[in-house]
Amino acid sequence: MEQHLLKVEKTVSHSYLYLHKGIWKEESHEQRILQQCRIPGTLPFRLIQEEEENIFQYNFSSFERMVDYFSDNRMRLRHILALFESIRDTFLNLEEYLLSPSLLGLQTEEIIYDPENCRFLFPLIPSQEDAVEHAIGDIADFIFDHVDTSDESAILAAFFLQQEKKKKQIQINRILMLLHAQKKTEADTSPSDKRESPVNLKLTSHENGLYSSVTERNRVTEEIHTKITEENFLSPKAEERIPKPPFPVGTEFDLSGLKYDDYLEANKKIEDEQEKKADSPTLSPLPEKKVSRKKPLSKLSFLKSTSPEYKKRISAGKKKLFLCLILMILFPTILYAWKGAAVLIDYLPFVILIEAAILLYGLLDIFT
């Protein structure tokens, strides 16, 4: 791991970050891309070549360094989430340019914070070969040292980061998944459901710098893990989630006071009641009437009826049929007189079809 000498220059008009002892190769295609391309999420550099030394200058006039900003302010969950989202997005932008993630300056002293947009920027350091996992571990320690103890979600997120940095391979996507899950839990929890957490009590004294060493940090982390585990298994909400049977599975009756004489007396009463019911007249249920289904009338059965309605209907149907027969005679006659025999023969199928339709229309009222 290469160590760069870092210097910060701040004036009223500008703020610069200098990295001394840099390595610059003129023939490197990768370093030309870093110098000429503006990669989102990164701080471009200006190369200053002095005698036997290369200096990379970064302008962050409108921003602040992360270590300076969070020395006065505490990191809440939204800051932690924005930090790792910025790291992930910048990694993806570097991948588009086929650049290695190790070129990104992830040391806590090098990270720049944009308070207005709540995002983080990272300097591009040519020829750097730092291990990303080690830098993420340092970021997790920084978050643990500067977490807002009034934000329980931020404390749990710092605890998760301490657990993740112990793994051989740190996955940014897994960290973001845990942080988003914690954010969703915070949004779903109403203020009335929040209570004083033992995690806050353990980390309150941490604001005063009492747990600055690594051993103290690990001890506090283990205590927090114990408290969280106890809360998950011993909280009233966990007991409420255990399903309880709505009623006892079996009921035992006390039969010690029951005597054989009592049983005979009760049995005799039951027999007397049954005899009384047998002697008393009871209303027998009415026999069910069999509903005879009438056979459906045939189509011409209404002709045999002598009711006035049917007679009126038949007379109307006969008149209609008579008119239809006249129309059947007139239609081909008019067509023959108008167009001639040739047209009548050509259109004979259509004429027969029309004649059949007229006949069916005339018979409709009689046979329905």
Secondary structure as a PSIPRED ss2 file (coil, helix, strand):
# PSIPRED VFORMAT (PSIPRED V4.0)

   1 M C   1.000  0.000  0.000
   2 E C   1.000  0.000  0.000
   3 Q C   1.000  0.000  0.000
   4 H C   1.000  0.000  0.000
   5 L E   0.000  0.000  1.000
   6 L E   0.000  0.000  1.000
   7 K E   0.000  0.000  1.000
   8 V E   0.000  0.000  1.000
   9 E E   0.000  0.000  1.000
  10 K E   0.000  0.000  1.000
  11 T C   1.000  0.000  0.000
  12 V C   1.000  0.000  0.000
  13 S C   1.000  0.000  0.000
  14 H C   1.000  0.000  0.000
  15 S E   0.000  0.000  1.000
  16 Y E   0.000  0.000  1.000
  17 L E   0.000  0.000  1.000
  18 Y E   0.000  0.000  1.000
  19 L E   0.000  0.000  1.000
  20 H E   0.000  0.000  1.000
  21 K E   0.000  0.000  1.000
  22 G E   0.000  0.000  1.000
  23 I C   1.000  0.000  0.000
  24 W C   1.000  0.000  0.000
  25 K C   1.000  0.000  0.000
  26 E C   1.000  0.000  0.000
  27 E C   1.000  0.000  0.000
  28 S C   1.000  0.000  0.000
  29 H H   0.000  1.000  0.000
  30 E H   0.000  1.000  0.000
  31 Q H   0.000  1.000  0.000
  32 R H   0.000  1.000  0.000
  33 I H   0.000  1.000  0.000
  34 L H   0.000  1.000  0.000
  35 Q H   0.000  1.000  0.000
  36 Q H   0.000  1.000  0.000
  37 C C   1.000  0.000  0.000
  38 R C   1.000  0.000  0.000
  39 I C   1.000  0.000  0.000
  40 P C   1.000  0.000  0.000
  41 G C   1.000  0.000  0.000
  42 T E   0.000  0.000  1.000
  43 L E   0.000  0.000  1.000
  44 P C   1.000  0.000  0.000
  45 F E   0.000  0.000  1.000
  46 R E   0.000  0.000  1.000
  47 L E   0.000  0.000  1.000
  48 I E   0.000  0.000  1.000
  49 Q E   0.000  0.000  1.000
  50 E E   0.000  0.000  1.000
  51 E C   1.000  0.000  0.000
  52 E C   1.000  0.000  0.000
  53 E E   0.000  0.000  1.000
  54 N E   0.000  0.000  1.000
  55 I E   0.000  0.000  1.000
  56 F E   0.000  0.000  1.000
  57 Q E   0.000  0.000  1.000
  58 Y E   0.000  0.000  1.000
  59 N E   0.000  0.000  1.000
  60 F C   1.000  0.000  0.000
  61 S C   1.000  0.000  0.000
  62 S C   1.000  0.000  0.000
  63 F C   1.000  0.000  0.000
  64 E E   0.000  0.000  1.000
  65 R E   0.000  0.000  1.000
  66 M H   0.000  1.000  0.000
  67 V H   0.000  1.000  0.000
  68 D H   0.000  1.000  0.000
  69 Y H   0.000  1.000  0.000
  70 F H   0.000  1.000  0.000
  71 S H   0.000  1.000  0.000
  72 D H   0.000  1.000  0.000
  73 N C   1.000  0.000  0.000
  74 R C   1.000  0.000  0.000
  75 M E   0.000  0.000  1.000
  76 R C   1.000  0.000  0.000
  77 L H   0.000  1.000  0.000
  78 R H   0.000  1.000  0.000
  79 H H   0.000  1.000  0.000
  80 I H   0.000  1.000  0.000
  81 L H   0.000  1.000  0.000
  82 A H   0.000  1.000  0.000
  83 L H   0.000  1.000  0.000
  84 F H   0.000  1.000  0.000
  85 E H   0.000  1.000  0.000
  86 S H   0.000  1.000  0.000
  87 I H   0.000  1.000  0.000
  88 R H   0.000  1.000  0.000
  89 D H   0.000  1.000  0.000
  90 T H   0.000  1.000  0.000
  91 F H   0.000  1.000  0.000
  92 L H   0.000  1.000  0.000
  93 N H   0.000  1.000  0.000
  94 L H   0.000  1.000  0.000
  95 E H   0.000  1.000  0.000
  96 E H   0.000  1.000  0.000
  97 Y C   1.000  0.000  0.000
  98 L C   1.000  0.000  0.000
  99 L C   1.000  0.000  0.000
 100 S C   1.000  0.000  0.000
 101 P H   0.000  1.000  0.000
 102 S H   0.000  1.000  0.000
 103 L H   0.000  1.000  0.000
 104 L E   0.000  0.000  1.000
 105 G C   1.000  0.000  0.000
 106 L C   1.000  0.000  0.000
 107 Q C   1.000  0.000  0.000
 108 T C   1.000  0.000  0.000
 109 E C   1.000  0.000  0.000
 110 E C   1.000  0.000  0.000
 111 I C   1.000  0.000  0.000
 112 I E   0.000  0.000  1.000
 113 Y E   0.000  0.000  1.000
 114 D E   0.000  0.000  1.000
 115 P C   1.000  0.000  0.000
 116 E C   1.000  0.000  0.000
 117 N C   1.000  0.000  0.000
 118 C C   1.000  0.000  0.000
 119 R E   0.000  0.000  1.000
 120 F E   0.000  0.000  1.000
 121 L E   0.000  0.000  1.000
 122 F E   0.000  0.000  1.000
 123 P E   0.000  0.000  1.000
 124 L E   0.000  0.000  1.000
 125 I C   1.000  0.000  0.000
 126 P C   1.000  0.000  0.000
 127 S C   1.000  0.000  0.000
 128 Q C   1.000  0.000  0.000
 129 E C   1.000  0.000  0.000
 130 D C   1.000  0.000  0.000
 131 A C   1.000  0.000  0.000
 132 V H   0.000  1.000  0.000
 133 E H   0.000  1.000  0.000
 134 H H   0.000  1.000  0.000
 135 A H   0.000  1.000  0.000
 136 I H   0.000  1.000  0.000
 137 G H   0.000  1.000  0.000
 138 D H   0.000  1.000  0.000
 139 I H   0.000  1.000  0.000
 140 A H   0.000  1.000  0.000
 141 D H   0.000  1.000  0.000
 142 F H   0.000  1.000  0.000
 143 I H   0.000  1.000  0.000
 144 F H   0.000  1.000  0.000
 145 D H   0.000  1.000  0.000
 146 H C   1.000  0.000  0.000
 147 V E   0.000  0.000  1.000
 148 D C   1.000  0.000  0.000
 149 T C   1.000  0.000  0.000
 150 S C   1.000  0.000  0.000
 151 D C   1.000  0.000  0.000
 152 E H   0.000  1.000  0.000
 153 S H   0.000  1.000  0.000
 154 A H   0.000  1.000  0.000
 155 I H   0.000  1.000  0.000
 156 L H   0.000  1.000  0.000
 157 A H   0.000  1.000  0.000
 158 A H   0.000  1.000  0.000
 159 F H   0.000  1.000  0.000
 160 F H   0.000  1.000  0.000
 161 L H   0.000  1.000  0.000
 162 Q H   0.000  1.000  0.000
 163 Q H   0.000  1.000  0.000
 164 E H   0.000  1.000  0.000
 165 K C   1.000  0.000  0.000
 166 K C   1.000  0.000  0.000
 167 K C   1.000  0.000  0.000
 168 K C   1.000  0.000  0.000
 169 Q C   1.000  0.000  0.000
 170 I C   1.000  0.000  0.000
 171 Q C   1.000  0.000  0.000
 172 I H   0.000  1.000  0.000
 173 N H   0.000  1.000  0.000
 174 R H   0.000  1.000  0.000
 175 I H   0.000  1.000  0.000
 176 L H   0.000  1.000  0.000
 177 M H   0.000  1.000  0.000
 178 L H   0.000  1.000  0.000
 179 L H   0.000  1.000  0.000
 180 H H   0.000  1.000  0.000
 181 A H   0.000  1.000  0.000
 182 Q H   0.000  1.000  0.000
 183 K H   0.000  1.000  0.000
 184 K H   0.000  1.000  0.000
 185 T H   0.000  1.000  0.000
 186 E H   0.000  1.000  0.000
 187 A H   0.000  1.000  0.000
 188 D H   0.000  1.000  0.000
 189 T C   1.000  0.000  0.000
 190 S C   1.000  0.000  0.000
 191 P H   0.000  1.000  0.000
 192 S H   0.000  1.000  0.000
 193 D H   0.000  1.000  0.000
 194 K C   1.000  0.000  0.000
 195 R C   1.000  0.000  0.000
 196 E C   1.000  0.000  0.000
 197 S C   1.000  0.000  0.000
 198 P H   0.000  1.000  0.000
 199 V H   0.000  1.000  0.000
 200 N H   0.000  1.000  0.000
 201 L H   0.000  1.000  0.000
 202 K H   0.000  1.000  0.000
 203 L H   0.000  1.000  0.000
 204 T H   0.000  1.000  0.000
 205 S H   0.000  1.000  0.000
 206 H H   0.000  1.000  0.000
 207 E H   0.000  1.000  0.000
 208 N H   0.000  1.000  0.000
 209 G C   1.000  0.000  0.000
 210 L C   1.000  0.000  0.000
 211 Y C   1.000  0.000  0.000
 212 S C   1.000  0.000  0.000
 213 S C   1.000  0.000  0.000
 214 V H   0.000  1.000  0.000
 215 T H   0.000  1.000  0.000
 216 E H   0.000  1.000  0.000
 217 R H   0.000  1.000  0.000
 218 N H   0.000  1.000  0.000
 219 R H   0.000  1.000  0.000
 220 V H   0.000  1.000  0.000
 221 T H   0.000  1.000  0.000
 222 E H   0.000  1.000  0.000
 223 E H   0.000  1.000  0.000
 224 I H   0.000  1.000  0.000
 225 H H   0.000  1.000  0.000
 226 T H   0.000  1.000  0.000
 227 K H   0.000  1.000  0.000
 228 I H   0.000  1.000  0.000
 229 T H   0.000  1.000  0.000
 230 E H   0.000  1.000  0.000
 231 E H   0.000  1.000  0.000
 232 N H   0.000  1.000  0.000
 233 F H   0.000  1.000  0.000
 234 L H   0.000  1.000  0.000
 235 S C   1.000  0.000  0.000
 236 P H   0.000  1.000  0.000
 237 K H   0.000  1.000  0.000
 238 A H   0.000  1.000  0.000
 239 E H   0.000  1.000  0.000
 240 E H   0.000  1.000  0.000
 241 R C   1.000  0.000  0.000
 242 I C   1.000  0.000  0.000
 243 P C   1.000  0.000  0.000
 244 K C   1.000  0.000  0.000
 245 P C   1.000  0.000  0.000
 246 P C   1.000  0.000  0.000
 247 F C   1.000  0.000  0.000
 248 P C   1.000  0.000  0.000
 249 V C   1.000  0.000  0.000
 250 G C   1.000  0.000  0.000
 251 T C   1.000  0.000  0.000
 252 E C   1.000  0.000  0.000
 253 F C   1.000  0.000  0.000
 254 D C   1.000  0.000  0.000
 255 L C   1.000  0.000  0.000
 256 S C   1.000  0.000  0.000
 257 G C   1.000  0.000  0.000
 258 L C   1.000  0.000  0.000
 259 K C   1.000  0.000  0.000
 260 Y H   0.000  1.000  0.000
 261 D H   0.000  1.000  0.000
 262 D H   0.000  1.000  0.000
 263 Y H   0.000  1.000  0.000
 264 L H   0.000  1.000  0.000
 265 E H   0.000  1.000  0.000
 266 A H   0.000  1.000  0.000
 267 N H   0.000  1.000  0.000
 268 K H   0.000  1.000  0.000
 269 K H   0.000  1.000  0.000
 270 I H   0.000  1.000  0.000
 271 E H   0.000  1.000  0.000
 272 D H   0.000  1.000  0.000
 273 E H   0.000  1.000  0.000
 274 Q H   0.000  1.000  0.000
 275 E H   0.000  1.000  0.000
 276 K H   0.000  1.000  0.000
 277 K H   0.000  1.000  0.000
 278 A H   0.000  1.000  0.000
 279 D H   0.000  1.000  0.000
 280 S C   1.000  0.000  0.000
 281 P C   1.000  0.000  0.000
 282 T C   1.000  0.000  0.000
 283 L C   1.000  0.000  0.000
 284 S C   1.000  0.000  0.000
 285 P C   1.000  0.000  0.000
 286 L C   1.000  0.000  0.000
 287 P C   1.000  0.000  0.000
 288 E C   1.000  0.000  0.000
 289 K C   1.000  0.000  0.000
 290 K C   1.000  0.000  0.000
 291 V C   1.000  0.000  0.000
 292 S C   1.000  0.000  0.000
 293 R C   1.000  0.000  0.000
 294 K C   1.000  0.000  0.000
 295 K C   1.000  0.000  0.000
 296 P C   1.000  0.000  0.000
 297 L C   1.000  0.000  0.000
 298 S C   1.000  0.000  0.000
 299 K C   1.000  0.000  0.000
 300 L C   1.000  0.000  0.000
 301 S H   0.000  1.000  0.000
 302 F H   0.000  1.000  0.000
 303 L H   0.000  1.000  0.000
 304 K H   0.000  1.000  0.000
 305 S C   1.000  0.000  0.000
 306 T C   1.000  0.000  0.000
 307 S C   1.000  0.000  0.000
 308 P H   0.000  1.000  0.000
 309 E H   0.000  1.000  0.000
 310 Y H   0.000  1.000  0.000
 311 K H   0.000  1.000  0.000
 312 K H   0.000  1.000  0.000
 313 R H   0.000  1.000  0.000
 314 I H   0.000  1.000  0.000
 315 S H   0.000  1.000  0.000
 316 A H   0.000  1.000  0.000
 317 G H   0.000  1.000  0.000
 318 K H   0.000  1.000  0.000
 319 K H   0.000  1.000  0.000
 320 K H   0.000  1.000  0.000
 321 L H   0.000  1.000  0.000
 322 F H   0.000  1.000  0.000
 323 L H   0.000  1.000  0.000
 324 C H   0.000  1.000  0.000
 325 L H   0.000  1.000  0.000
 326 I H   0.000  1.000  0.000
 327 L H   0.000  1.000  0.000
 328 M H   0.000  1.000  0.000
 329 I H   0.000  1.000  0.000
 330 L H   0.000  1.000  0.000
 331 F H   0.000  1.000  0.000
 332 P H   0.000  1.000  0.000
 333 T H   0.000  1.000  0.000
 334 I H   0.000  1.000  0.000
 335 L H   0.000  1.000  0.000
 336 Y H   0.000  1.000  0.000
 337 A H   0.000  1.000  0.000
 338 W H   0.000  1.000  0.000
 339 K H   0.000  1.000  0.000
 340 G C   1.000  0.000  0.000
 341 A H   0.000  1.000  0.000
 342 A H   0.000  1.000  0.000
 343 V H   0.000  1.000  0.000
 344 L H   0.000  1.000  0.000
 345 I H   0.000  1.000  0.000
 346 D H   0.000  1.000  0.000
 347 Y C   1.000  0.000  0.000
 348 L H   0.000  1.000  0.000
 349 P H   0.000  1.000  0.000
 350 F H   0.000  1.000  0.000
 351 V H   0.000  1.000  0.000
 352 I H   0.000  1.000  0.000
 353 L H   0.000  1.000  0.000
 354 I H   0.000  1.000  0.000
 355 E H   0.000  1.000  0.000
 356 A H   0.000  1.000  0.000
 357 A H   0.000  1.000  0.000
 358 I H   0.000  1.000  0.000
 359 L H   0.000  1.000  0.000
 360 L H   0.000  1.000  0.000
 361 Y H   0.000  1.000  0.000
 362 G H   0.000  1.000  0.000
 363 L H   0.000  1.000  0.000
 364 L C   1.000  0.000  0.000
 365 D C   1.000  0.000  0.000
 366 I C   1.000  0.000  0.000
 367 F C   1.000  0.000  0.000
 368 T C   1.000  0.000  0.000
